[in-house]
Amino acid sequence: ETANFEFPLFTKDHERVEVLLNATTRRDVAGVIVGVVGVGQDITERKKAEAELQRVAKDLRALIDTANAPIFGIDKNGLVNEWNNK
């Protein structure tokens, strides 16, 4: 059994660090759980980049939706797949 958990940890200097923990049960020969093996990874920069990407996407959506001209997107087949409210 394996599970992933994302959670914040705080350093001695009270800085927040986002952590991804991968945990797997450890079993004996009879299949009884005797412990857990975990590997943690600092994902702070990844989380910051994801938040920035979401912010930029939201800003672009607002710009497109409030433009005074029609704006539309076309997919690779030439079909309109996105447009603003104008």
C-alpha positions in Angstrom: 0.0 0.0 0.0 1.4 3.3 -1.1 0.1 6.8 -0.5 1.2 10.4 -1.3 0.6 13.3 1.1 1.2 17.0 0.6 1.6 19.1 3.7 3.5 22.1 5.0 6.4 21.8 7.5 8.0 24.8 9.3 11.7 25.2 9.7 13.4 26.4 12.9 13.3 29.9 11.4 9.5 29.6 10.9 9.8 29.3 7.1 7.1 27.3 5.5 8.2 24.3 3.3 5.8 22.4 1.2 6.5 18.6 1.3 5.4 15.7 -0.7 5.6 12.5 1.3 5.4 9.1 -0.4 4.7 6.5 2.3 4.6 2.7 1.8 3.8 0.1 4.3 6.5 -2.4 5.4 5.3 -5.9 6.0 6.8 -9.0 7.5 6.8 -12.4 5.8 3.3 -13.1 7.1 2.0 -9.9 5.5 1.6 -8.1 8.9 2.4 -4.4 8.8 5.5 -3.7 10.8 6.2 -0.2 9.8 6.2 2.5 7.2 8.9 3.7 4.8 8.6 7.3 3.8 10.4 9.6 1.3 9.8 13.3 1.5 10.5 15.8 -1.2 10.6 19.6 -1.0 8.0 20.8 -3.5 7.9 24.5 -2.3 9.1 25.9 -5.7 6.7 23.7 -7.6 3.8 24.9 -5.6 4.8 28.5 -6.1 5.1 28.0 -9.8 1.6 26.4 -9.9 0.1 29.3 -8.0 1.8 31.8 -10.4 0.5 29.9 -13.4 -3.0 29.9 -12.0 -2.7 33.7 -11.3 -1.5 34.4 -14.9 -4.3 32.3 -16.4 -6.9 34.1 -14.3 -5.5 37.5 -15.4 -5.5 36.5 -19.0 -9.1 35.2 -18.8 -10.2 38.5 -17.3 -8.3 40.4 -20.0 -10.0 38.4 -22.8 -13.4 38.5 -21.2 -13.3 42.3 -20.8 -11.8 43.2 -24.2 -13.9 45.5 -26.5 -13.4 43.2 -29.4 -14.3 39.6 -30.1 -11.4 37.2 -29.3 -11.6 33.5 -30.1 -9.4 30.4 -30.0 -9.2 27.8 -32.7 -8.0 24.2 -32.2 -5.7 22.3 -34.6 -8.8 21.2 -36.7 -9.8 24.8 -37.3 -12.8 24.6 -34.9 -13.5 27.6 -32.6 -13.1 26.2 -29.1 -12.9 29.3 -26.9 -14.2 32.9 -27.1 -14.9 35.9 -25.0 -18.2 37.5 -24.1 -18.2 40.2 -26.9 
